[in-house]
Amino acid sequence: ILPFQFILPIFSKRAKIFFDKRKAGKEKIIALSENFNQKRVIWLHAASVGELDQCKALIRVIRQNEPDTFLIQSVFSESVTEENLKNLNANLSFRLPLDFYFSYDFIFKKCKPEILILMAWDTWPNLILSAKRHGSKVYLFCASLSKSSGRNSFFMKNLTKSVFQKLDAISVASKYFLKEFLQFTENKTPLFALGDTRVDSVIEKIEKRDKNKDPLQKILPIKDRVVIFASTYAVCEKILIPKINGILSANRSVWIFPHHITEKRIAEIENLLLQNRISFSIFSKIEKKHERVILFDKLGILAFAYEHAEIAYVGGAIHNRVHNVLEPAYFGLPIVTGKNISHSP
């Protein structure tokens, strides 16, 4: 893989952005004071937005108990935006480098983290090896592992076992995962079932939101009861959109929130709605009147939307695995999804 990180950016704009972000993160760490010598440094790592929410809840608790601890936060997925990294309450955030043997030495040498906390499932082998080489303790929190996970496959099982047994402790997201993890740890790594910090993060986000800044104000009051299609992919929309006319005839409105909000995805959904002869409004273009079907093309609205809904479809579980169901569950909504939910008790 190594040679491709030098070749790909020449041919791919996305690859260039990917590696440029990592370069910027490295420069940020190197730029720390030469006399950088914090008493205690904790490094938290999140794969994506969901894991970042888990980290945020943990950061709040660490801050309450250890206000002087220096916290660094890394993320990997490109789905994490700069907006997601705002109000993080960490001292430093950066993009995780690719997982080569030598990738992390500059971080450990500069920051000397006492503890590395990984979330959910993102256990990069070289990251864990580097931490152990530099004397850091490594914990996996909110850990999840389903029977259908690729880690159970013939090719991955021994690697997973080796990685998990190098951890100092694992806290699983649910007691239902204890048996799954035990087959890998073989009692060589302490196992706990302390729950999922994302529950705390979601509850706090909902309860502390500023209702005066509700982005849905311009479409309130809502006359019909609302059905939400959340975190949808193309495979979801092909099934759901042909059903919309039936939902409308039952005096319901439909709000569509695609998982990826890009011009291409919005255009694909628009075309599908037009093919099914469904009148709709694009949220960002609404001024006064709007259709009963609304396609949302802005981020940060879904958490507000569930409060107005009667039922929610949550995407991801038809082709991969279900996305965040905590927010609709908080409001007591019945949740419809695909079959791939075993990773999320």
BALOBA-1460 file (C-alpha; in Angstrom, 3 decimals):
// residues 345
<rec num="1" residu="i" x="0.000" y="0.000" z="0.000"/>
<rec num="2" residu="l" x="2.814" y="2.382" z="0.897"/>
<rec num="3" residu="p" x="3.801" y="3.508" z="-2.644"/>
<rec num="4" residu="f" x="0.180" y="4.376" z="-3.458"/>
<rec num="5" residu="q" x="0.040" y="7.177" z="-0.905"/>
<rec num="6" residu="f" x="2.568" y="9.051" z="-3.035"/>
<rec num="7" residu="i" x="0.985" y="8.158" z="-6.400"/>
<rec num="8" residu="l" x="-2.768" y="8.486" z="-5.723"/>
<rec num="9" residu="p" x="-2.833" y="12.240" z="-4.907"/>
<rec num="10" residu="i" x="-1.453" y="12.959" z="-8.394"/>
<rec num="11" residu="f" x="-4.518" y="11.383" z="-10.019"/>
<rec num="12" residu="s" x="-7.258" y="11.851" z="-7.413"/>
<rec num="13" residu="k" x="-8.437" y="15.105" z="-5.837"/>
<rec num="14" residu="r" x="-10.108" y="13.165" z="-3.000"/>
<rec num="15" residu="a" x="-6.871" y="11.310" z="-2.249"/>
<rec num="16" residu="k" x="-4.974" y="14.607" z="-2.223"/>
<rec num="17" residu="i" x="-7.412" y="16.104" z="0.295"/>
<rec num="18" residu="f" x="-7.190" y="12.921" z="2.395"/>
<rec num="19" residu="f" x="-3.389" y="13.066" z="2.633"/>
<rec num="20" residu="d" x="-3.244" y="16.871" z="2.934"/>
<rec num="21" residu="k" x="-5.421" y="16.700" z="6.062"/>
<rec num="22" residu="r" x="-3.036" y="14.164" z="7.588"/>
<rec num="23" residu="k" x="-0.056" y="16.315" z="6.692"/>
<rec num="24" residu="a" x="-1.722" y="19.318" z="8.363"/>
<rec num="25" residu="g" x="-2.367" y="17.235" z="11.489"/>
<rec num="26" residu="k" x="1.262" y="16.152" z="11.640"/>
<rec num="27" residu="e" x="2.433" y="19.755" z="11.323"/>
<rec num="28" residu="k" x="0.074" y="20.744" z="14.148"/>
<rec num="29" residu="i" x="1.629" y="18.166" z="16.481"/>
<rec num="30" residu="i" x="5.214" y="18.967" z="15.475"/>
<rec num="31" residu="a" x="4.447" y="22.666" z="16.074"/>
<rec num="32" residu="l" x="3.692" y="22.025" z="19.752"/>
<rec num="33" residu="s" x="6.160" y="23.761" z="22.044"/>
<rec num="34" residu="e" x="9.584" y="22.134" z="22.212"/>
<rec num="35" residu="n" x="9.162" y="22.209" z="25.970"/>
<rec num="36" residu="f" x="5.833" y="20.351" z="25.731"/>
<rec num="37" residu="n" x="5.735" y="18.476" z="29.011"/>
<rec num="38" residu="q" x="2.202" y="17.916" z="30.266"/>
<rec num="39" residu="k" x="1.760" y="15.951" z="33.495"/>
<rec num="40" residu="r" x="-0.872" y="13.701" z="31.955"/>
<rec num="41" residu="v" x="-1.855" y="13.204" z="28.317"/>
<rec num="42" residu="i" x="-4.776" y="11.057" z="27.137"/>
<rec num="43" residu="w" x="-5.266" y="10.277" z="23.442"/>
<rec num="44" residu="l" x="-8.762" y="9.363" z="22.217"/>
<rec num="45" residu="h" x="-9.381" y="7.973" z="18.740"/>
<rec num="46" residu="a" x="-12.670" y="7.845" z="16.805"/>
<rec num="47" residu="a" x="-13.202" y="6.140" z="13.469"/>
<rec num="48" residu="s" x="-16.167" y="8.251" z="12.385"/>
<rec num="49" residu="v" x="-18.906" y="10.628" z="13.560"/>
<rec num="50" residu="g" x="-20.644" y="8.048" z="15.775"/>
<rec num="51" residu="e" x="-17.428" y="7.138" z="17.575"/>
<rec num="52" residu="l" x="-16.605" y="10.841" z="17.917"/>
<rec num="53" residu="d" x="-19.887" y="11.282" z="19.808"/>
<rec num="54" residu="q" x="-18.757" y="8.474" z="22.118"/>
<rec num="55" residu="c" x="-15.453" y="10.273" z="22.675"/>
<rec num="56" residu="k" x="-17.194" y="13.591" z="23.358"/>
<rec num="57" residu="a" x="-19.198" y="12.060" z="26.208"/>
<rec num="58" residu="l" x="-16.025" y="10.549" z="27.669"/>
<rec num="59" residu="i" x="-14.134" y="13.843" z="27.278"/>
<rec num="60" residu="r" x="-16.810" y="15.630" z="29.327"/>
<rec num="61" residu="v" x="-16.314" y="13.178" z="32.209"/>
<rec num="62" residu="i" x="-12.512" y="13.398" z="32.017"/>
<rec num="63" residu="r" x="-12.710" y="17.208" z="32.015"/>
<rec num="64" residu="q" x="-14.964" y="17.191" z="35.109"/>
<rec num="65" residu="n" x="-12.539" y="14.972" z="37.012"/>
<rec num="66" residu="e" x="-9.189" y="16.016" z="35.510"/>
<rec num="67" residu="p" x="-9.457" y="19.582" z="34.189"/>
<rec num="68" residu="d" x="-5.693" y="19.863" z="33.663"/>
<rec num="69" residu="t" x="-5.271" y="16.671" z="31.626"/>
<rec num="70" residu="f" x="-4.104" y="17.361" z="28.061"/>
<rec num="71" residu="l" x="-6.525" y="15.620" z="25.667"/>
<rec num="72" residu="i" x="-5.758" y="14.831" z="22.045"/>
<rec num="73" residu="q" x="-8.430" y="13.533" z="19.658"/>
<rec num="74" residu="s" x="-7.816" y="11.738" z="16.373"/>
<rec num="75" residu="v" x="-10.397" y="10.743" z="13.739"/>
<rec num="76" residu="f" x="-10.088" y="8.698" z="10.591"/>
<rec num="77" residu="s" x="-13.165" y="8.812" z="8.332"/>
<rec num="78" residu="e" x="-13.650" y="11.600" z="5.814"/>
<rec num="79" residu="s" x="-17.282" y="11.751" z="6.969"/>
<rec num="80" residu="v" x="-15.989" y="13.690" z="10.003"/>
<rec num="81" residu="t" x="-16.149" y="17.376" z="9.078"/>
<rec num="82" residu="e" x="-14.421" y="20.349" z="10.687"/>
<rec num="83" residu="e" x="-17.857" y="21.268" z="12.059"/>
<rec num="84" residu="n" x="-17.959" y="17.914" z="13.919"/>
<rec num="85" residu="l" x="-14.623" y="18.779" z="15.547"/>
<rec num="86" residu="k" x="-15.847" y="22.113" z="16.906"/>
<rec num="87" residu="n" x="-16.709" y="22.402" z="20.622"/>
<rec num="88" residu="l" x="-14.774" y="19.202" z="21.224"/>
<rec num="89" residu="n" x="-13.206" y="20.332" z="24.506"/>
<rec num="90" residu="a" x="-9.967" y="18.548" z="23.551"/>
<rec num="91" residu="n" x="-6.670" y="20.415" z="23.408"/>
<rec num="92" residu="l" x="-5.763" y="19.112" z="19.962"/>
<rec num="93" residu="s" x="-7.498" y="17.234" z="17.126"/>
<rec num="94" residu="f" x="-6.025" y="15.682" z="13.980"/>
<rec num="95" residu="r" x="-6.539" y="13.008" z="11.303"/>
<rec num="96" residu="l" x="-5.046" y="9.593" z="12.015"/>
<rec num="97" residu="p" x="-2.238" y="8.613" z="9.613"/>
<rec num="98" residu="l" x="-2.433" y="5.357" z="7.654"/>
<rec num="99" residu="d" x="-1.524" y="2.329" z="9.734"/>
<rec num="100" residu="f" x="2.155" y="1.692" z="8.994"/>
<rec num="101" residu="y" x="4.676" y="0.521" z="11.602"/>
<rec num="102" residu="f" x="6.363" y="3.958" z="11.744"/>
<rec num="103" residu="s" x="3.235" y="6.129" z="11.337"/>
<rec num="104" residu="y" x="2.675" y="7.168" z="14.942"/>
<rec num="105" residu="d" x="6.163" y="7.541" z="16.413"/>
<rec num="106" residu="f" x="6.101" y="11.355" z="16.084"/>
<rec num="107" residu="i" x="2.865" y="11.517" z="18.123"/>
<rec num="108" residu="f" x="4.112" y="9.291" z="20.937"/>
<rec num="109" residu="k" x="7.510" y="11.002" z="21.062"/>
<rec num="110" residu="k" x="6.024" y="14.510" z="21.163"/>
<rec num="111" residu="c" x="2.889" y="14.029" z="23.277"/>
<rec num="112" residu="k" x="3.867" y="10.967" z="25.360"/>
<rec num="113" residu="p" x="0.251" y="9.887" z="26.001"/>
<rec num="114" residu="e" x="-0.145" y="7.862" z="29.164"/>
<rec num="115" residu="i" x="-3.347" y="6.311" z="27.831"/>
<rec num="116" residu="l" x="-4.734" y="5.625" z="24.346"/>
<rec num="117" residu="i" x="-8.511" y="5.115" z="24.210"/>
<rec num="118" residu="l" x="-9.991" y="3.476" z="21.118"/>
<rec num="119" residu="m" x="-13.718" y="3.399" z="20.440"/>
<rec num="120" residu="a" x="-16.101" y="0.695" z="19.232"/>
<rec num="121" residu="w" x="-14.123" y="-1.358" z="16.706"/>
<rec num="122" residu="d" x="-11.314" y="0.794" z="15.302"/>
<rec num="123" residu="t" x="-8.301" y="-1.220" z="16.494"/>
<rec num="124" residu="w" x="-5.472" y="-0.478" z="14.057"/>
<rec num="125" residu="p" x="-2.776" y="-3.113" z="14.766"/>
<rec num="126" residu="n" x="0.249" y="-0.836" z="14.254"/>
<rec num="127" residu="l" x="-1.324" y="1.899" z="16.364"/>
<rec num="128" residu="i" x="-1.684" y="-0.543" z="19.267"/>
<rec num="129" residu="l" x="1.833" y="-1.924" z="18.752"/>
<rec num="130" residu="s" x="3.248" y="1.628" z="18.711"/>
<rec num="131" residu="a" x="1.418" y="2.482" z="21.932"/>
<rec num="132" residu="k" x="2.839" y="-0.586" z="23.663"/>
<rec num="133" residu="r" x="6.338" y="0.198" z="22.342"/>
<rec num="134" residu="h" x="6.123" y="3.680" z="23.858"/>
<rec num="135" residu="g" x="4.726" y="2.512" z="27.198"/>
<rec num="136" residu="s" x="1.138" y="3.728" z="26.779"/>
<rec num="137" residu="k" x="-1.811" y="1.778" z="28.131"/>
<rec num="138" residu="v" x="-4.481" y="0.991" z="25.525"/>
<rec num="139" residu="y" x="-8.194" y="0.612" z="26.237"/>
<rec num="140" residu="l" x="-11.065" y="-0.224" z="23.891"/>
<rec num="141" residu="f" x="-14.314" y="1.419" z="25.053"/>
<rec num="142" residu="c" x="-17.921" y="0.970" z="23.855"/>
<rec num="143" residu="a" x="-16.639" y="-2.091" z="22.020"/>
<rec num="144" residu="s" x="-18.966" y="-3.928" z="19.667"/>
<rec num="145" residu="l" x="-18.612" y="-7.172" z="17.725"/>
<rec num="146" residu="s" x="-21.351" y="-9.055" z="15.904"/>
<rec num="147" residu="k" x="-21.371" y="-12.731" z="14.914"/>
<rec num="148" residu="s" x="-21.330" y="-11.676" z="11.249"/>
<rec num="149" residu="s" x="-18.290" y="-9.414" z="11.720"/>
<rec num="150" residu="g" x="-15.374" y="-9.915" z="9.329"/>
<rec num="151" residu="r" x="-13.196" y="-10.307" z="12.422"/>
<rec num="152" residu="n" x="-14.747" y="-13.744" z="12.846"/>
<rec num="153" residu="s" x="-13.610" y="-14.791" z="9.382"/>
<rec num="154" residu="f" x="-10.902" y="-17.388" z="8.776"/>
<rec num="155" residu="f" x="-8.418" y="-14.760" z="7.540"/>
<rec num="156" residu="m" x="-9.001" y="-12.192" z="10.293"/>
<rec num="157" residu="k" x="-9.585" y="-14.269" z="13.420"/>
<rec num="158" residu="n" x="-5.943" y="-14.774" z="14.449"/>
<rec num="159" residu="l" x="-5.052" y="-11.132" z="13.784"/>
<rec num="160" residu="t" x="-8.054" y="-9.969" z="15.827"/>
<rec num="161" residu="k" x="-7.117" y="-12.325" z="18.660"/>
<rec num="162" residu="s" x="-3.538" y="-11.033" z="18.647"/>
<rec num="163" residu="v" x="-4.671" y="-7.393" z="18.667"/>
<rec num="164" residu="f" x="-7.296" y="-7.810" z="21.411"/>
<rec num="165" residu="q" x="-4.863" y="-9.641" z="23.670"/>
<rec num="166" residu="k" x="-2.467" y="-6.671" z="23.529"/>
<rec num="167" residu="l" x="-5.095" y="-4.330" z="24.982"/>
<rec num="168" residu="d" x="-4.995" y="-3.435" z="28.677"/>
<rec num="169" residu="a" x="-8.786" y="-3.709" z="29.020"/>
<rec num="170" residu="i" x="-11.948" y="-3.832" z="26.916"/>
<rec num="171" residu="s" x="-15.253" y="-2.293" z="27.921"/>
<rec num="172" residu="v" x="-18.045" y="-3.595" z="25.702"/>
<rec num="173" residu="a" x="-21.115" y="-1.555" z="24.771"/>
<rec num="174" residu="s" x="-23.478" y="-4.256" z="26.008"/>
<rec num="175" residu="k" x="-23.290" y="-7.418" z="28.107"/>
<rec num="176" residu="y" x="-24.478" y="-9.278" z="24.981"/>
<rec num="177" residu="f" x="-21.023" y="-8.752" z="23.474"/>
<rec num="178" residu="l" x="-19.086" y="-10.315" z="26.354"/>
<rec num="179" residu="k" x="-19.295" y="-13.831" z="24.913"/>
<rec num="180" residu="e" x="-18.180" y="-12.616" z="21.465"/>
<rec num="181" residu="f" x="-15.114" y="-10.885" z="22.897"/>
<rec num="182" residu="l" x="-14.213" y="-13.718" z="25.248"/>
<rec num="183" residu="q" x="-13.448" y="-16.025" z="22.310"/>
<rec num="184" residu="f" x="-10.733" y="-13.549" z="21.250"/>
<rec num="185" residu="t" x="-9.363" y="-12.444" z="24.624"/>
<rec num="186" residu="e" x="-9.357" y="-15.944" z="26.211"/>
<rec num="187" residu="n" x="-9.299" y="-14.239" z="29.637"/>
<rec num="188" residu="k" x="-5.934" y="-12.607" z="28.814"/>
<rec num="189" residu="t" x="-7.495" y="-9.115" z="28.632"/>
<rec num="190" residu="p" x="-9.891" y="-7.827" z="31.333"/>
<rec num="191" residu="l" x="-13.465" y="-7.500" z="30.004"/>
<rec num="192" residu="f" x="-16.174" y="-5.180" z="31.340"/>
<rec num="193" residu="a" x="-19.681" y="-4.229" z="30.202"/>
<rec num="194" residu="l" x="-19.898" y="-0.532" z="31.101"/>
<rec num="195" residu="g" x="-22.331" y="0.534" z="28.375"/>
<rec num="196" residu="d" x="-22.139" y="2.937" z="25.446"/>
<rec num="197" residu="t" x="-21.142" y="6.554" z="26.083"/>
<rec num="198" residu="r" x="-22.988" y="7.563" z="22.926"/>
<rec num="199" residu="v" x="-26.245" y="7.225" z="24.879"/>
<rec num="200" residu="d" x="-24.988" y="9.963" z="27.232"/>
<rec num="201" residu="s" x="-23.832" y="12.066" z="24.284"/>
<rec num="202" residu="v" x="-27.147" y="11.845" z="22.431"/>
<rec num="203" residu="i" x="-29.236" y="12.591" z="25.536"/>
<rec num="204" residu="e" x="-27.124" y="15.631" z="26.418"/>
<rec num="205" residu="k" x="-27.226" y="16.920" z="22.840"/>
<rec num="206" residu="i" x="-31.032" y="16.684" z="22.749"/>
<rec num="207" residu="e" x="-31.659" y="18.094" z="26.218"/>
<rec num="208" residu="k" x="-29.235" y="21.018" z="25.861"/>
<rec num="209" residu="r" x="-30.141" y="22.094" z="22.332"/>
<rec num="210" residu="d" x="-31.358" y="25.640" z="21.872"/>
<rec num="211" residu="k" x="-34.985" y="25.376" z="20.733"/>
<rec num="212" residu="n" x="-34.883" y="29.024" z="19.692"/>
<rec num="213" residu="k" x="-32.400" y="27.948" z="17.007"/>
<rec num="214" residu="d" x="-34.561" y="25.095" z="15.728"/>
<rec num="215" residu="p" x="-33.812" y="25.050" z="11.961"/>
<rec num="216" residu="l" x="-37.317" y="23.678" z="11.342"/>
<rec num="217" residu="q" x="-39.002" y="26.935" z="12.431"/>
<rec num="218" residu="k" x="-39.656" y="27.932" z="8.821"/>
<rec num="219" residu="i" x="-41.846" y="24.847" z="8.187"/>
<rec num="220" residu="l" x="-43.732" y="24.944" z="11.503"/>
<rec num="221" residu="p" x="-46.532" y="24.396" z="12.415"/>
<rec num="222" residu="i" x="-46.786" y="20.933" z="10.820"/>
<rec num="223" residu="k" x="-50.322" y="19.970" z="9.814"/>
<rec num="224" residu="d" x="-49.809" y="16.254" z="9.131"/>
<rec num="225" residu="r" x="-48.115" y="13.615" z="11.195"/>
<rec num="226" residu="v" x="-44.587" y="13.029" z="9.878"/>
<rec num="227" residu="v" x="-42.784" y="9.931" z="8.633"/>
<rec num="228" residu="i" x="-39.000" y="10.360" z="8.577"/>
<rec num="229" residu="f" x="-36.621" y="8.533" z="6.241"/>
<rec num="230" residu="a" x="-33.250" y="9.024" z="7.965"/>
<rec num="231" residu="s" x="-29.683" y="8.180" z="6.876"/>
<rec num="232" residu="t" x="-30.925" y="6.811" z="3.557"/>
<rec num="233" residu="y" x="-28.793" y="5.255" z="0.826"/>
<rec num="234" residu="a" x="-29.778" y="4.576" z="-2.791"/>
<rec num="235" residu="v" x="-30.779" y="1.013" z="-1.856"/>
<rec num="236" residu="c" x="-33.190" y="2.433" z="0.771"/>
<rec num="237" residu="e" x="-34.664" y="5.069" z="-1.524"/>
<rec num="238" residu="k" x="-35.463" y="2.561" z="-4.295"/>
<rec num="239" residu="i" x="-37.697" y="0.736" z="-1.807"/>
<rec num="240" residu="l" x="-39.114" y="3.705" z="0.118"/>
<rec num="241" residu="i" x="-39.815" y="6.405" z="-2.470"/>
<rec num="242" residu="p" x="-42.357" y="4.334" z="-4.499"/>
<rec num="243" residu="k" x="-44.315" y="3.964" z="-1.204"/>
<rec num="244" residu="i" x="-44.591" y="7.709" z="-0.568"/>
<rec num="245" residu="n" x="-47.876" y="8.309" z="-2.397"/>
<rec num="246" residu="g" x="-49.512" y="5.712" z="-0.146"/>
<rec num="247" residu="i" x="-48.115" y="7.459" z="2.933"/>
<rec num="248" residu="l" x="-49.396" y="10.846" z="1.692"/>
<rec num="249" residu="s" x="-52.878" y="9.418" z="1.111"/>
<rec num="250" residu="a" x="-52.887" y="8.366" z="4.793"/>
<rec num="251" residu="n" x="-52.492" y="12.067" z="5.748"/>
<rec num="252" residu="r" x="-48.807" y="11.865" z="6.591"/>
<rec num="253" residu="s" x="-45.951" y="14.063" z="5.467"/>
<rec num="254" residu="v" x="-42.565" y="12.580" z="4.513"/>
<rec num="255" residu="w" x="-39.170" y="14.047" z="5.367"/>
<rec num="256" residu="i" x="-36.115" y="12.556" z="3.652"/>
<rec num="257" residu="f" x="-32.617" y="12.858" z="5.167"/>
<rec num="258" residu="p" x="-29.957" y="11.175" z="2.962"/>
<rec num="259" residu="h" x="-26.902" y="9.797" z="4.752"/>
<rec num="260" residu="h" x="-24.505" y="11.628" z="2.428"/>
<rec num="261" residu="i" x="-25.611" y="15.159" z="1.559"/>
<rec num="262" residu="t" x="-23.832" y="15.900" z="-1.700"/>
<rec num="263" residu="e" x="-25.070" y="17.502" z="-4.915"/>
<rec num="264" residu="k" x="-24.930" y="14.111" z="-6.638"/>
<rec num="265" residu="r" x="-26.983" y="12.333" z="-3.961"/>
<rec num="266" residu="i" x="-29.582" y="15.106" z="-3.793"/>
<rec num="267" residu="a" x="-29.915" y="14.989" z="-7.609"/>
<rec num="268" residu="e" x="-30.357" y="11.189" z="-7.539"/>
<rec num="269" residu="i" x="-33.189" y="11.447" z="-4.997"/>
<rec num="270" residu="e" x="-34.820" y="14.318" z="-6.930"/>
<rec num="271" residu="n" x="-34.830" y="12.180" z="-10.086"/>
<rec num="272" residu="l" x="-36.367" y="9.226" z="-8.235"/>
<rec num="273" residu="l" x="-39.095" y="11.444" z="-6.761"/>
<rec num="274" residu="l" x="-39.885" y="12.883" z="-10.208"/>
<rec num="275" residu="q" x="-39.997" y="9.392" z="-11.754"/>
<rec num="276" residu="n" x="-42.607" y="8.437" z="-9.155"/>
<rec num="277" residu="r" x="-44.550" y="11.677" z="-9.806"/>
<rec num="278" residu="i" x="-44.112" y="12.932" z="-6.275"/>
<rec num="279" residu="s" x="-44.200" y="16.674" z="-5.624"/>
<rec num="280" residu="f" x="-41.502" y="17.769" z="-3.183"/>
<rec num="281" residu="s" x="-39.629" y="20.741" z="-1.754"/>
<rec num="282" residu="i" x="-35.904" y="21.130" z="-1.155"/>
<rec num="283" residu="f" x="-35.443" y="22.349" z="2.425"/>
<rec num="284" residu="s" x="-32.844" y="25.043" z="1.674"/>
<rec num="285" residu="k" x="-35.124" y="26.574" z="-0.998"/>
<rec num="286" residu="i" x="-38.275" y="26.783" z="1.149"/>
<rec num="287" residu="e" x="-39.434" y="30.343" z="1.837"/>
<rec num="288" residu="k" x="-43.132" y="30.212" z="2.758"/>
<rec num="289" residu="k" x="-45.202" y="27.414" z="1.231"/>
<rec num="290" residu="h" x="-43.835" y="23.922" z="0.754"/>
<rec num="291" residu="e" x="-44.862" y="20.446" z="-0.365"/>
<rec num="292" residu="r" x="-45.712" y="17.625" z="2.058"/>
<rec num="293" residu="v" x="-42.556" y="15.768" z="0.970"/>
<rec num="294" residu="i" x="-39.361" y="17.593" z="1.950"/>
<rec num="295" residu="l" x="-35.868" y="16.582" z="0.872"/>
<rec num="296" residu="f" x="-33.353" y="17.892" z="3.418"/>
<rec num="297" residu="d" x="-30.086" y="19.116" z="1.924"/>
<rec num="298" residu="k" x="-28.578" y="20.602" z="5.109"/>
<rec num="299" residu="l" x="-26.728" y="18.960" z="8.002"/>
<rec num="300" residu="g" x="-27.583" y="19.302" z="11.692"/>
<rec num="301" residu="i" x="-31.385" y="19.153" z="11.364"/>
<rec num="302" residu="l" x="-32.208" y="15.479" z="11.944"/>
<rec num="303" residu="a" x="-31.819" y="15.632" z="15.743"/>
<rec num="304" residu="f" x="-34.505" y="18.358" z="15.801"/>
<rec num="305" residu="a" x="-36.733" y="16.574" z="13.284"/>
<rec num="306" residu="y" x="-37.387" y="13.389" z="15.278"/>
<rec num="307" residu="e" x="-39.367" y="15.333" z="17.877"/>
<rec num="308" residu="h" x="-41.968" y="16.157" z="15.218"/>
<rec num="309" residu="a" x="-42.233" y="12.616" z="13.816"/>
<rec num="310" residu="e" x="-44.625" y="9.722" z="14.290"/>
<rec num="311" residu="i" x="-42.356" y="6.969" z="12.953"/>
<rec num="312" residu="a" x="-38.784" y="6.758" z="11.621"/>
<rec num="313" residu="y" x="-37.001" y="4.629" z="9.068"/>
<rec num="314" residu="v" x="-33.244" y="4.505" z="9.836"/>
<rec num="315" residu="g" x="-30.978" y="3.470" z="6.966"/>
<rec num="316" residu="g" x="-27.837" y="1.405" z="6.628"/>
<rec num="317" residu="a" x="-29.169" y="-1.980" z="7.720"/>
<rec num="318" residu="i" x="-30.280" y="-3.207" z="4.296"/>
<rec num="319" residu="h" x="-26.814" y="-3.347" z="2.771"/>
<rec num="320" residu="n" x="-24.417" y="-2.836" z="5.710"/>
<rec num="321" residu="r" x="-25.464" y="-2.051" z="9.295"/>
<rec num="322" residu="v" x="-28.001" y="0.213" z="10.934"/>
<rec num="323" residu="h" x="-27.087" y="3.802" z="11.704"/>
<rec num="324" residu="n" x="-27.810" y="5.714" z="14.910"/>
<rec num="325" residu="v" x="-31.191" y="4.718" z="16.340"/>
<rec num="326" residu="l" x="-30.668" y="6.462" z="19.695"/>
<rec num="327" residu="e" x="-32.200" y="9.800" z="18.701"/>
<rec num="328" residu="p" x="-35.534" y="8.427" z="17.419"/>
<rec num="329" residu="a" x="-35.589" y="5.991" z="20.365"/>
<rec num="330" residu="y" x="-35.189" y="8.917" z="22.780"/>
<rec num="331" residu="f" x="-38.469" y="10.348" z="21.457"/>
<rec num="332" residu="g" x="-40.196" y="6.953" z="21.671"/>
<rec num="333" residu="l" x="-40.597" y="6.524" z="17.914"/>
<rec num="334" residu="p" x="-41.212" y="3.121" z="16.354"/>
<rec num="335" residu="i" x="-38.120" y="2.434" z="14.217"/>
<rec num="336" residu="v" x="-38.150" y="0.640" z="10.871"/>
<rec num="337" residu="t" x="-34.904" y="-0.607" z="9.357"/>
<rec num="338" residu="g" x="-33.192" y="-3.497" z="7.554"/>
<rec num="339" residu="k" x="-32.058" y="-6.809" z="9.012"/>
<rec num="340" residu="n" x="-28.405" y="-5.953" z="9.836"/>
<rec num="341" residu="i" x="-28.842" y="-4.794" z="13.451"/>
<rec num="342" residu="s" x="-26.967" y="-7.460" z="15.443"/>
<rec num="343" residu="h" x="-23.998" y="-5.107" z="16.038"/>
<rec num="344" residu="s" x="-26.278" y="-2.730" z="17.953"/>
<rec num="345" residu="p" x="-28.087" y="-4.271" z="20.943"/>
